[in-house]
């Protein structure tokens, strides 16, 4: 039986991040969503330049604005925005 009051430790919903460059807009993260429970483990893998670090920096609000911009999404930590 599932606990309806369960709150994940970290929840990312539809995270989208872009950078405005001299060549135009570059979408670095496009619609990332997941939940992570306390004690859980998450591995983020991908090719160089695919947005792993931008994803992590966005969660901590460390993307340099400008040129970066968190276009949409939500990040909840322990039930708080």
N, CA, C and O atoms as a Maestro MAE file, in Angstrom:
{
 s_m_m2io_version
 :::
 2.0.0
}

f_m_ct {
 s_m_title
 :::
 protein
 m_atom[324] {
  # First column is atom index #
  i_m_mmod_type
  r_m_x_coord
  r_m_y_coord
  r_m_z_coord
  i_m_residue_number
  s_m_chain_name
  s_m_pdb_residue_name
  s_m_pdb_atom_name
  i_m_atomic_number
  :::
  1 25 0.839 -1.179 0.000 1 A "UNK " " N  " 7
  2 3 0.000 0.000 0.000 1 A "UNK " " CA " 6
  3 2 0.884 1.242 0.000 1 A "UNK " " C  " 6
  4 15 1.814 1.328 0.802 1 A "UNK " " O  " 8
  5 25 0.617 2.201 -0.877 2 A "UNK " " N  " 7
  6 3 1.459 3.390 -0.970 2 A "UNK " " CA " 6
  7 2 1.016 4.450 0.030 2 A "UNK " " C  " 6
  8 15 -0.164 4.551 0.365 2 A "UNK " " O  " 8
  9 25 1.970 5.232 0.496 3 A "UNK " " N  " 7
  10 3 1.721 6.323 1.427 3 A "UNK " " CA " 6
  11 2 1.406 7.577 0.614 3 A "UNK " " C  " 6
  12 15 2.288 8.118 -0.052 3 A "UNK " " O  " 8
  13 25 0.161 8.042 0.663 4 A "UNK " " N  " 7
  14 3 -0.271 9.195 -0.137 4 A "UNK " " CA " 6
  15 2 0.400 10.484 0.317 4 A "UNK " " C  " 6
  16 15 0.465 11.440 -0.456 4 A "UNK " " O  " 8
  17 25 0.907 10.537 1.568 5 A "UNK " " N  " 7
  18 3 1.533 11.749 2.081 5 A "UNK " " CA " 6
  19 2 3.037 11.773 1.830 5 A "UNK " " C  " 6
  20 15 3.722 12.682 2.300 5 A "UNK " " O  " 8
  21 25 3.565 10.792 1.097 6 A "UNK " " N  " 7
  22 3 4.994 10.694 0.828 6 A "UNK " " CA " 6
  23 2 5.484 11.913 0.048 6 A "UNK " " C  " 6
  24 15 4.881 12.298 -0.954 6 A "UNK " " O  " 8
  25 25 6.575 12.513 0.510 7 A "UNK " " N  " 7
  26 3 7.203 13.632 -0.180 7 A "UNK " " CA " 6
  27 2 8.619 13.225 -0.548 7 A "UNK " " C  " 6
  28 15 9.404 12.872 0.332 7 A "UNK " " O  " 8
  29 25 8.967 13.266 -1.847 8 A "UNK " " N  " 7
  30 3 10.344 12.942 -2.229 8 A "UNK " " CA " 6
  31 2 11.313 13.971 -1.648 8 A "UNK " " C  " 6
  32 15 10.936 15.116 -1.400 8 A "UNK " " O  " 8
  33 25 12.549 13.562 -1.436 9 A "UNK " " N  " 7
  34 3 13.565 14.496 -0.963 9 A "UNK " " CA " 6
  35 2 13.838 15.561 -2.023 9 A "UNK " " C  " 6
  36 15 13.937 16.746 -1.705 9 A "UNK " " O  " 8
  37 25 13.959 15.137 -3.285 10 A "UNK " " N  " 7
  38 3 14.198 16.063 -4.399 10 A "UNK " " CA " 6
  39 2 13.252 15.716 -5.529 10 A "UNK " " C  " 6
  40 15 13.140 14.555 -5.923 10 A "UNK " " O  " 8
  41 25 12.570 16.727 -6.050 11 A "UNK " " N  " 7
  42 3 11.688 16.526 -7.195 11 A "UNK " " CA " 6
  43 2 11.957 17.632 -8.209 11 A "UNK " " C  " 6
  44 15 11.872 18.818 -7.890 11 A "UNK " " O  " 8
  45 25 12.279 17.232 -9.419 12 A "UNK " " N  " 7
  46 3 12.521 18.157 -10.526 12 A "UNK " " CA " 6
  47 2 11.413 17.918 -11.540 12 A "UNK " " C  " 6
  48 15 11.173 16.785 -11.957 12 A "UNK " " O  " 8
  49 25 10.737 19.002 -11.933 13 A "UNK " " N  " 7
  50 3 9.598 18.887 -12.849 13 A "UNK " " CA " 6
  51 2 9.838 19.755 -14.082 13 A "UNK " " C  " 6
  52 15 9.877 20.981 -13.980 13 A "UNK " " O  " 8
  53 25 9.997 19.131 -15.232 14 A "UNK " " N  " 7
  54 3 10.046 19.799 -16.537 14 A "UNK " " CA " 6
  55 2 11.081 20.930 -16.605 14 A "UNK " " C  " 6
  56 15 10.791 22.010 -17.119 14 A "UNK " " O  " 8
  57 25 12.272 20.681 -16.089 15 A "UNK " " N  " 7
  58 3 13.337 21.687 -16.077 15 A "UNK " " CA " 6
  59 2 13.849 21.951 -17.494 15 A "UNK " " C  " 6
  60 15 14.257 21.027 -18.197 15 A "UNK " " O  " 8
  61 25 13.824 23.212 -17.901 16 A "UNK " " N  " 7
  62 3 14.283 23.631 -19.223 16 A "UNK " " CA " 6
  63 2 15.190 24.847 -19.061 16 A "UNK " " C  " 6
  64 15 14.793 25.846 -18.461 16 A "UNK " " O  " 8
  65 25 16.406 24.760 -19.595 17 A "UNK " " N  " 7
  66 3 17.405 25.824 -19.457 17 A "UNK " " CA " 6
  67 2 18.006 26.130 -20.820 17 A "UNK " " C  " 6
  68 15 18.309 25.220 -21.592 17 A "UNK " " O  " 8
  69 25 18.177 27.410 -21.110 18 A "UNK " " N  " 7
  70 3 18.793 27.806 -22.383 18 A "UNK " " CA " 6
  71 2 19.873 28.856 -22.142 18 A "UNK " " C  " 6
  72 15 19.940 29.479 -21.083 18 A "UNK " " O  " 8
  73 25 20.711 29.031 -23.155 19 A "UNK " " N  " 7
  74 3 21.755 30.053 -23.136 19 A "UNK " " CA " 6
  75 2 21.628 30.894 -24.394 19 A "UNK " " C  " 6
  76 15 21.443 30.366 -25.490 19 A "UNK " " O  " 8
  77 25 21.727 32.194 -24.230 20 A "UNK " " N  " 7
  78 3 21.680 33.108 -25.371 20 A "UNK " " CA " 6
  79 2 23.114 33.413 -25.784 20 A "UNK " " C  " 6
  80 15 23.873 34.011 -25.022 20 A "UNK " " O  " 8
  81 25 23.479 33.002 -26.989 21 A "UNK " " N  " 7
  82 3 24.840 33.176 -27.492 21 A "UNK " " CA " 6
  83 2 24.810 34.048 -28.742 21 A "UNK " " C  " 6
  84 15 23.739 34.394 -29.241 21 A "UNK " " O  " 8
  85 25 25.977 34.397 -29.237 22 A "UNK " " N  " 7
  86 3 26.064 35.182 -30.468 22 A "UNK " " CA " 6
  87 2 25.544 34.399 -31.673 22 A "UNK " " C  " 6
  88 15 25.177 34.990 -32.689 22 A "UNK " " O  " 8
  89 25 25.512 33.070 -31.559 23 A "UNK " " N  " 7
  90 3 24.983 32.224 -32.635 23 A "UNK " " CA " 6
  91 2 23.497 31.931 -32.478 23 A "UNK " " C  " 6
  92 15 22.909 31.243 -33.312 23 A "UNK " " O  " 8
  93 25 22.887 32.445 -31.418 24 A "UNK " " N  " 7
  94 3 21.463 32.198 -31.172 24 A "UNK " " CA " 6
  95 2 21.242 31.504 -29.847 24 A "UNK " " C  " 6
  96 15 22.144 31.425 -29.013 24 A "UNK " " O  " 8
  97 25 20.045 31.008 -29.663 25 A "UNK " " N  " 7
  98 3 19.673 30.353 -28.408 25 A "UNK " " CA " 6
  99 2 20.062 28.880 -28.462 25 A "UNK " " C  " 6
  100 15 19.779 28.180 -29.434 25 A "UNK " " O  " 8
  101 25 20.720 28.426 -27.389 26 A "UNK " " N  " 7
  102 3 21.112 27.026 -27.266 26 A "UNK " " CA " 6
  103 2 20.348 26.436 -26.085 26 A "UNK " " C  " 6
  104 15 20.478 26.912 -24.957 26 A "UNK " " O  " 8
  105 25 19.554 25.402 -26.344 27 A "UNK " " N  " 7
  106 3 18.819 24.737 -25.278 27 A "UNK " " CA " 6
  107 2 19.753 23.706 -24.661 27 A "UNK " " C  " 6
  108 15 20.143 22.740 -25.315 27 A "UNK " " O  " 8
  109 25 20.113 23.919 -23.390 28 A "UNK " " N  " 7
  110 3 21.066 23.037 -22.712 28 A "UNK " " CA " 6
  111 2 20.373 21.904 -21.958 28 A "UNK " " C  " 6
  112 15 20.913 20.802 -21.863 28 A "UNK " " O  " 8
  113 25 19.198 22.165 -21.430 29 A "UNK " " N  " 7
  114 3 18.413 21.164 -20.711 29 A "UNK " " CA " 6
  115 2 16.984 21.296 -21.221 29 A "UNK " " C  " 6
  116 15 16.455 22.404 -21.308 29 A "UNK " " O  " 8
  117 25 16.358 20.173 -21.557 30 A "UNK " " N  " 7
  118 3 15.050 20.238 -22.191 30 A "UNK " " CA " 6
  119 2 14.050 19.283 -21.531 30 A "UNK " " C  " 6
  120 15 13.964 18.112 -21.900 30 A "UNK " " O  " 8
  121 25 13.305 19.790 -20.562 31 A "UNK " " N  " 7
  122 3 12.213 19.025 -19.973 31 A "UNK " " CA " 6
  123 2 12.616 17.875 -19.070 31 A "UNK " " C  " 6
  124 15 12.013 16.805 -19.145 31 A "UNK " " O  " 8
  125 25 13.606 18.057 -18.227 32 A "UNK " " N  " 7
  126 3 14.063 16.999 -17.311 32 A "UNK " " CA " 6
  127 2 13.122 16.926 -16.110 32 A "UNK " " C  " 6
  128 15 12.813 17.943 -15.489 32 A "UNK " " O  " 8
  129 25 12.670 15.713 -15.790 33 A "UNK " " N  " 7
  130 3 11.809 15.476 -14.633 33 A "UNK " " CA " 6
  131 2 12.229 14.188 -13.932 33 A "UNK " " C  " 6
  132 15 12.544 13.194 -14.586 33 A "UNK " " O  " 8
  133 25 12.232 14.207 -12.602 34 A "UNK " " N  " 7
  134 3 12.482 12.993 -11.819 34 A "UNK " " CA " 6
  135 2 12.198 13.266 -10.351 34 A "UNK " " C  " 6
  136 15 12.066 14.417 -9.934 34 A "UNK " " O  " 8
  137 25 12.106 12.197 -9.577 35 A "UNK " " N  " 7
  138 3 11.977 12.267 -8.128 35 A "UNK " " CA " 6
  139 2 13.081 11.433 -7.504 35 A "UNK " " C  " 6
  140 15 13.465 10.392 -8.037 35 A "UNK " " O  " 8
  141 25 13.586 11.898 -6.376 36 A "UNK " " N  " 7
  142 3 14.616 11.168 -5.653 36 A "UNK " " CA " 6
  143 2 14.221 11.102 -4.188 36 A "UNK " " C  " 6
  144 15 14.031 12.133 -3.541 36 A "UNK " " O  " 8
  145 25 14.098 9.908 -3.674 37 A "UNK " " N  " 7
  146 3 13.739 9.724 -2.271 37 A "UNK " " CA " 6
  147 2 14.974 9.792 -1.379 37 A "UNK " " C  " 6
  148 15 16.097 9.566 -1.831 37 A "UNK " " O  " 8
  149 25 14.750 10.106 -0.111 38 A "UNK " " N  " 7
  150 3 15.845 10.144 0.855 38 A "UNK " " CA " 6
  151 2 16.532 8.786 0.873 38 A "UNK " " C  " 6
  152 15 15.869 7.752 0.941 38 A "UNK " " O  " 8
  153 25 17.859 8.790 0.812 39 A "UNK " " N  " 7
  154 3 18.636 7.564 0.793 39 A "UNK " " CA " 6
  155 2 18.796 6.971 -0.595 39 A "UNK " " C  " 6
  156 15 19.516 5.990 -0.777 39 A "UNK " " O  " 8
  157 25 18.124 7.567 -1.575 40 A "UNK " " N  " 7
  158 3 18.213 7.072 -2.946 40 A "UNK " " CA " 6
  159 2 19.462 7.586 -3.643 40 A "UNK " " C  " 6
  160 15 20.165 8.464 -3.142 40 A "UNK " " O  " 8
  161 25 19.714 7.017 -4.801 41 A "UNK " " N  " 7
  162 3 20.874 7.388 -5.601 41 A "UNK " " CA " 6
  163 2 20.418 7.697 -7.014 41 A "UNK " " C  " 6
  164 15 19.569 6.997 -7.565 41 A "UNK " " O  " 8
  165 25 20.978 8.741 -7.598 42 A "UNK " " N  " 7
  166 3 20.666 9.115 -8.972 42 A "UNK " " CA " 6
  167 2 21.971 9.257 -9.735 42 A "UNK " " C  " 6
  168 15 22.884 9.956 -9.295 42 A "UNK " " O  " 8
  169 25 22.056 8.604 -10.862 43 A "UNK " " N  " 7
  170 3 23.211 8.752 -11.738 43 A "UNK " " CA " 6
  171 2 22.793 9.527 -12.977 43 A "UNK " " C  " 6
  172 15 21.788 9.197 -13.606 43 A "UNK " " O  " 8
  173 25 23.553 10.550 -13.329 44 A "UNK " " N  " 7
  174 3 23.278 11.332 -14.535 44 A "UNK " " CA " 6
  175 2 24.438 11.095 -15.488 44 A "UNK " " C  " 6
  176 15 25.577 11.451 -15.188 44 A "UNK " " O  " 8
  177 25 24.150 10.499 -16.625 45 A "UNK " " N  " 7
  178 3 25.186 10.162 -17.595 45 A "UNK " " CA " 6
  179 2 24.825 10.740 -18.955 45 A "UNK " " C  " 6
  180 15 23.656 10.981 -19.258 45 A "UNK " " O  " 8
  181 25 25.841 10.954 -19.756 46 A "UNK " " N  " 7
  182 3 25.621 11.443 -21.109 46 A "UNK " " CA " 6
  183 2 26.922 11.917 -21.709 46 A "UNK " " C  " 6
  184 15 27.955 11.989 -21.042 46 A "UNK " " O  " 8
  185 25 26.846 12.235 -22.977 47 A "UNK " " N  " 7
  186 3 28.023 12.708 -23.697 47 A "UNK " " CA " 6
  187 2 28.469 14.071 -23.175 47 A "UNK " " C  " 6
  188 15 27.703 14.788 -22.530 47 A "UNK " " O  " 8
  189 25 29.705 14.408 -23.462 48 A "UNK " " N  " 7
  190 3 30.227 15.717 -23.116 48 A "UNK " " CA " 6
  191 2 29.391 16.788 -23.794 48 A "UNK " " C  " 6
  192 15 29.110 16.709 -24.990 48 A "UNK " " O  " 8
  193 25 28.996 17.789 -23.020 49 A "UNK " " N  " 7
  194 3 28.228 18.890 -23.585 49 A "UNK " " CA " 6
  195 2 26.737 18.657 -23.678 49 A "UNK " " C  " 6
  196 15 26.036 19.444 -24.314 49 A "UNK " " O  " 8
  197 25 26.224 17.590 -23.058 50 A "UNK " " N  " 7
  198 3 24.788 17.288 -23.190 50 A "UNK " " CA " 6
  199 2 23.921 17.958 -22.130 50 A "UNK " " C  " 6
  200 15 22.696 17.852 -22.200 50 A "UNK " " O  " 8
  201 25 24.515 18.648 -21.142 51 A "UNK " " N  " 7
  202 3 23.729 19.398 -20.167 51 A "UNK " " CA " 6
  203 2 23.751 18.873 -18.746 51 A "UNK " " C  " 6
  204 15 22.979 19.342 -17.910 51 A "UNK " " O  " 8
  205 25 24.622 17.903 -18.447 52 A "UNK " " N  " 7
  206 3 24.675 17.340 -17.095 52 A "UNK " " CA " 6
  207 2 25.017 18.404 -16.051 52 A "UNK " " C  " 6
  208 15 24.328 18.524 -15.038 52 A "UNK " " O  " 8
  209 25 26.060 19.164 -16.291 53 A "UNK " " N  " 7
  210 3 26.484 20.185 -15.327 53 A "UNK " " CA " 6
  211 2 25.489 21.332 -15.253 53 A "UNK " " C  " 6
  212 15 25.232 21.855 -14.168 53 A "UNK " " O  " 8
  213 25 24.929 21.730 -16.382 54 A "UNK " " N  " 7
  214 3 23.923 22.801 -16.386 54 A "UNK " " CA " 6
  215 2 22.699 22.356 -15.593 54 A "UNK " " C  " 6
  216 15 22.117 23.147 -14.851 54 A "UNK " " O  " 8
  217 25 22.309 21.101 -15.746 55 A "UNK " " N  " 7
  218 3 21.195 20.536 -14.979 55 A "UNK " " CA " 6
  219 2 21.471 20.669 -13.483 55 A "UNK " " C  " 6
  220 15 20.619 21.147 -12.735 55 A "UNK " " O  " 8
  221 25 22.659 20.246 -13.044 56 A "UNK " " N  " 7
  222 3 23.007 20.302 -11.623 56 A "UNK " " CA " 6
  223 2 23.088 21.745 -11.126 56 A "UNK " " C  " 6
  224 15 22.598 22.050 -10.038 56 A "UNK " " O  " 8
  225 25 23.689 22.619 -11.895 57 A "UNK " " N  " 7
  226 3 23.785 24.036 -11.501 57 A "UNK " " CA " 6
  227 2 22.417 24.696 -11.436 57 A "UNK " " C  " 6
  228 15 22.183 25.554 -10.584 57 A "UNK " " O  " 8
  229 25 21.521 24.310 -12.317 58 A "UNK " " N  " 7
  230 3 20.178 24.885 -12.333 58 A "UNK " " CA " 6
  231 2 19.417 24.543 -11.057 58 A "UNK " " C  " 6
  232 15 18.702 25.383 -10.511 58 A "UNK " " O  " 8
  233 25 19.570 23.319 -10.588 59 A "UNK " " N  " 7
  234 3 18.899 22.899 -9.357 59 A "UNK " " CA " 6
  235 2 19.336 23.779 -8.189 59 A "UNK " " C  " 6
  236 15 18.537 24.087 -7.304 59 A "UNK " " O  " 8
  237 25 20.600 24.180 -8.192 60 A "UNK " " N  " 7
  238 3 21.140 25.006 -7.105 60 A "UNK " " CA " 6
  239 2 21.066 26.503 -7.416 60 A "UNK " " C  " 6
  240 15 21.570 27.326 -6.652 60 A "UNK " " O  " 8
  241 25 20.432 26.850 -8.547 61 A "UNK " " N  " 7
  242 3 20.296 28.242 -9.016 61 A "UNK " " CA " 6
  243 2 21.664 28.913 -9.193 61 A "UNK " " C  " 6
  244 15 21.864 30.065 -8.806 61 A "UNK " " O  " 8
  245 25 22.586 28.172 -9.780 62 A "UNK " " N  " 7
  246 3 23.932 28.687 -10.018 62 A "UNK " " CA " 6
  247 2 24.224 28.923 -11.502 62 A "UNK " " C  " 6
  248 15 25.381 29.112 -11.879 62 A "UNK " " O  " 8
  249 25 23.198 28.914 -12.337 63 A "UNK " " N  " 7
  250 3 23.387 29.205 -13.763 63 A "UNK " " CA " 6
  251 2 23.602 30.701 -13.910 63 A "UNK " " C  " 6
  252 15 22.793 31.485 -13.415 63 A "UNK " " O  " 8
  253 25 24.675 31.121 -14.579 64 A "UNK " " N  " 7
  254 3 24.917 32.561 -14.749 64 A "UNK " " CA " 6
  255 2 23.845 33.190 -15.657 64 A "UNK " " C  " 6
  256 15 23.670 32.784 -16.806 64 A "UNK " " O  " 8
  257 25 23.135 34.188 -15.113 65 A "UNK " " N  " 7
  258 3 22.065 34.864 -15.851 65 A "UNK " " CA " 6
  259 2 22.462 36.321 -16.028 65 A "UNK " " C  " 6
  260 15 22.653 36.997 -15.016 65 A "UNK " " O  " 8
  261 25 22.602 36.855 -17.236 66 A "UNK " " N  " 7
  262 3 22.793 36.146 -18.487 66 A "UNK " " CA " 6
  263 2 24.173 35.504 -18.544 66 A "UNK " " C  " 6
  264 15 24.998 35.779 -17.672 66 A "UNK " " O  " 8
  265 25 24.450 34.686 -19.503 67 A "UNK " " N  " 7
  266 3 23.707 34.357 -20.710 67 A "UNK " " CA " 6
  267 2 22.673 33.257 -20.506 67 A "UNK " " C  " 6
  268 15 21.836 33.035 -21.381 67 A "UNK " " O  " 8
  269 25 22.713 32.555 -19.356 68 A "UNK " " N  " 7
  270 3 21.788 31.456 -19.131 68 A "UNK " " CA " 6
  271 2 20.429 31.935 -18.688 68 A "UNK " " C  " 6
  272 15 20.270 33.067 -18.230 68 A "UNK " " O  " 8
  273 25 19.441 31.057 -18.829 69 A "UNK " " N  " 7
  274 3 18.090 31.374 -18.380 69 A "UNK " " CA " 6
  275 2 17.373 30.061 -18.084 69 A "UNK " " C  " 6
  276 15 17.344 29.152 -18.914 69 A "UNK " " O  " 8
  277 25 16.795 29.978 -16.884 70 A "UNK " " N  " 7
  278 3 15.943 28.850 -16.557 70 A "UNK " " CA " 6
  279 2 14.573 29.199 -17.133 70 A "UNK " " C  " 6
  280 15 13.850 30.025 -16.576 70 A "UNK " " O  " 8
  281 25 14.226 28.573 -18.234 71 A "UNK " " N  " 7
  282 3 13.018 28.923 -18.970 71 A "UNK " " CA " 6
  283 2 11.749 28.450 -18.282 71 A "UNK " " C  " 6
  284 15 10.747 29.164 -18.254 71 A "UNK " " O  " 8
  285 25 11.795 27.244 -17.727 72 A "UNK " " N  " 7
  286 3 10.621 26.748 -17.001 72 A "UNK " " CA " 6
  287 2 11.023 25.558 -16.165 72 A "UNK " " C  " 6
  288 15 12.126 25.026 -16.289 72 A "UNK " " O  " 8
  289 25 10.113 25.156 -15.320 73 A "UNK " " N  " 7
  290 3 10.330 24.000 -14.472 73 A "UNK " " CA " 6
  291 2 10.222 24.349 -13.006 73 A "UNK " " C  " 6
  292 15 10.163 25.517 -12.623 73 A "UNK " " O  " 8
  293 25 10.199 23.314 -12.200 74 A "UNK " " N  " 7
  294 3 10.126 23.461 -10.752 74 A "UNK " " CA " 6
  295 2 11.151 22.536 -10.113 74 A "UNK " " C  " 6
  296 15 11.419 21.444 -10.614 74 A "UNK " " O  " 8
  297 25 11.717 22.985 -9.004 75 A "UNK " " N  " 7
  298 3 12.612 22.152 -8.210 75 A "UNK " " CA " 6
  299 2 12.119 22.215 -6.768 75 A "UNK " " C  " 6
  300 15 12.049 23.287 -6.167 75 A "UNK " " O  " 8
  301 25 11.784 21.068 -6.234 76 A "UNK " " N  " 7
  302 3 11.303 20.963 -4.859 76 A "UNK " " CA " 6
  303 2 12.306 20.149 -4.063 76 A "UNK " " C  " 6
  304 15 12.695 19.056 -4.475 76 A "UNK " " O  " 8
  305 25 12.727 20.684 -2.915 77 A "UNK " " N  " 7
  306 3 13.645 19.981 -2.019 77 A "UNK " " CA " 6
  307 2 12.946 19.821 -0.677 77 A "UNK " " C  " 6
  308 15 12.605 20.806 -0.022 77 A "UNK " " O  " 8
  309 25 12.739 18.593 -0.280 78 A "UNK " " N  " 7
  310 3 12.105 18.293 1.002 78 A "UNK " " CA " 6
  311 2 10.754 19.006 1.132 78 A "UNK " " C  " 6
  312 15 10.398 19.484 2.209 78 A "UNK " " O  " 8
  313 25 10.008 19.073 0.023 79 A "UNK " " N  " 7
  314 3 8.677 19.671 0.027 79 A "UNK " " CA " 6
  315 2 8.642 21.172 -0.112 79 A "UNK " " C  " 6
  316 15 7.566 21.767 -0.051 79 A "UNK " " O  " 8
  317 25 9.811 21.819 -0.301 80 A "UNK " " N  " 7
  318 3 9.866 23.287 -0.421 80 A "UNK " " CA " 6
  319 2 10.383 23.672 -1.798 80 A "UNK " " C  " 6
  320 15 11.293 23.038 -2.332 80 A "UNK " " O  " 8
  321 25 9.790 24.719 -2.366 81 A "UNK " " N  " 7
  322 3 10.187 25.223 -3.679 81 A "UNK " " CA " 6
  323 2 11.531 25.922 -3.554 81 A "UNK " " C  " 6
  324 15 12.059 26.426 -4.545 81 A "UNK " " O  " 8
  :::
 }
 m_bond[323] {
  # First column is bond index #
  i_m_from
  i_m_to
  i_m_order
  :::
  1 1 2 1
  2 2 3 1
  3 3 4 2
  4 3 5 1
  5 5 6 1
  6 6 7 1
  7 7 8 2
  8 7 9 1
  9 9 10 1
  10 10 11 1
  11 11 12 2
  12 11 13 1
  13 13 14 1
  14 14 15 1
  15 15 16 2
  16 15 17 1
  17 17 18 1
  18 18 19 1
  19 19 20 2
  20 19 21 1
  21 21 22 1
  22 22 23 1
  23 23 24 2
  24 23 25 1
  25 25 26 1
  26 26 27 1
  27 27 28 2
  28 27 29 1
  29 29 30 1
  30 30 31 1
  31 31 32 2
  32 31 33 1
  33 33 34 1
  34 34 35 1
  35 35 36 2
  36 35 37 1
  37 37 38 1
  38 38 39 1
  39 39 40 2
  40 39 41 1
  41 41 42 1
  42 42 43 1
  43 43 44 2
  44 43 45 1
  45 45 46 1
  46 46 47 1
  47 47 48 2
  48 47 49 1
  49 49 50 1
  50 50 51 1
  51 51 52 2
  52 51 53 1
  53 53 54 1
  54 54 55 1
  55 55 56 2
  56 55 57 1
  57 57 58 1
  58 58 59 1
  59 59 60 2
  60 59 61 1
  61 61 62 1
  62 62 63 1
  63 63 64 2
  64 63 65 1
  65 65 66 1
  66 66 67 1
  67 67 68 2
  68 67 69 1
  69 69 70 1
  70 70 71 1
  71 71 72 2
  72 71 73 1
  73 73 74 1
  74 74 75 1
  75 75 76 2
  76 75 77 1
  77 77 78 1
  78 78 79 1
  79 79 80 2
  80 79 81 1
  81 81 82 1
  82 82 83 1
  83 83 84 2
  84 83 85 1
  85 85 86 1
  86 86 87 1
  87 87 88 2
  88 87 89 1
  89 89 90 1
  90 90 91 1
  91 91 92 2
  92 91 93 1
  93 93 94 1
  94 94 95 1
  95 95 96 2
  96 95 97 1
  97 97 98 1
  98 98 99 1
  99 99 100 2
  100 99 101 1
  101 101 102 1
  102 102 103 1
  103 103 104 2
  104 103 105 1
  105 105 106 1
  106 106 107 1
  107 107 108 2
  108 107 109 1
  109 109 110 1
  110 110 111 1
  111 111 112 2
  112 111 113 1
  113 113 114 1
  114 114 115 1
  115 115 116 2
  116 115 117 1
  117 117 118 1
  118 118 119 1
  119 119 120 2
  120 119 121 1
  121 121 122 1
  122 122 123 1
  123 123 124 2
  124 123 125 1
  125 125 126 1
  126 126 127 1
  127 127 128 2
  128 127 129 1
  129 129 130 1
  130 130 131 1
  131 131 132 2
  132 131 133 1
  133 133 134 1
  134 134 135 1
  135 135 136 2
  136 135 137 1
  137 137 138 1
  138 138 139 1
  139 139 140 2
  140 139 141 1
  141 141 142 1
  142 142 143 1
  143 143 144 2
  144 143 145 1
  145 145 146 1
  146 146 147 1
  147 147 148 2
  148 147 149 1
  149 149 150 1
  150 150 151 1
  151 151 152 2
  152 151 153 1
  153 153 154 1
  154 154 155 1
  155 155 156 2
  156 155 157 1
  157 157 158 1
  158 158 159 1
  159 159 160 2
  160 159 161 1
  161 161 162 1
  162 162 163 1
  163 163 164 2
  164 163 165 1
  165 165 166 1
  166 166 167 1
  167 167 168 2
  168 167 169 1
  169 169 170 1
  170 170 171 1
  171 171 172 2
  172 171 173 1
  173 173 174 1
  174 174 175 1
  175 175 176 2
  176 175 177 1
  177 177 178 1
  178 178 179 1
  179 179 180 2
  180 179 181 1
  181 181 182 1
  182 182 183 1
  183 183 184 2
  184 183 185 1
  185 185 186 1
  186 186 187 1
  187 187 188 2
  188 187 189 1
  189 189 190 1
  190 190 191 1
  191 191 192 2
  192 191 193 1
  193 193 194 1
  194 194 195 1
  195 195 196 2
  196 195 197 1
  197 197 198 1
  198 198 199 1
  199 199 200 2
  200 199 201 1
  201 201 202 1
  202 202 203 1
  203 203 204 2
  204 203 205 1
  205 205 206 1
  206 206 207 1
  207 207 208 2
  208 207 209 1
  209 209 210 1
  210 210 211 1
  211 211 212 2
  212 211 213 1
  213 213 214 1
  214 214 215 1
  215 215 216 2
  216 215 217 1
  217 217 218 1
  218 218 219 1
  219 219 220 2
  220 219 221 1
  221 221 222 1
  222 222 223 1
  223 223 224 2
  224 223 225 1
  225 225 226 1
  226 226 227 1
  227 227 228 2
  228 227 229 1
  229 229 230 1
  230 230 231 1
  231 231 232 2
  232 231 233 1
  233 233 234 1
  234 234 235 1
  235 235 236 2
  236 235 237 1
  237 237 238 1
  238 238 239 1
  239 239 240 2
  240 239 241 1
  241 241 242 1
  242 242 243 1
  243 243 244 2
  244 243 245 1
  245 245 246 1
  246 246 247 1
  247 247 248 2
  248 247 249 1
  249 249 250 1
  250 250 251 1
  251 251 252 2
  252 251 253 1
  253 253 254 1
  254 254 255 1
  255 255 256 2
  256 255 257 1
  257 257 258 1
  258 258 259 1
  259 259 260 2
  260 259 261 1
  261 261 262 1
  262 262 263 1
  263 263 264 2
  264 263 265 1
  265 265 266 1
  266 266 267 1
  267 267 268 2
  268 267 269 1
  269 269 270 1
  270 270 271 1
  271 271 272 2
  272 271 273 1
  273 273 274 1
  274 274 275 1
  275 275 276 2
  276 275 277 1
  277 277 278 1
  278 278 279 1
  279 279 280 2
  280 279 281 1
  281 281 282 1
  282 282 283 1
  283 283 284 2
  284 283 285 1
  285 285 286 1
  286 286 287 1
  287 287 288 2
  288 287 289 1
  289 289 290 1
  290 290 291 1
  291 291 292 2
  292 291 293 1
  293 293 294 1
  294 294 295 1
  295 295 296 2
  296 295 297 1
  297 297 298 1
  298 298 299 1
  299 299 300 2
  300 299 301 1
  301 301 302 1
  302 302 303 1
  303 303 304 2
  304 303 305 1
  305 305 306 1
  306 306 307 1
  307 307 308 2
  308 307 309 1
  309 309 310 1
  310 310 311 1
  311 311 312 2
  312 311 313 1
  313 313 314 1
  314 314 315 1
  315 315 316 2
  316 315 317 1
  317 317 318 1
  318 318 319 1
  319 319 320 2
  320 319 321 1
  321 321 322 1
  322 322 323 1
  323 323 324 2
  :::
 }
}
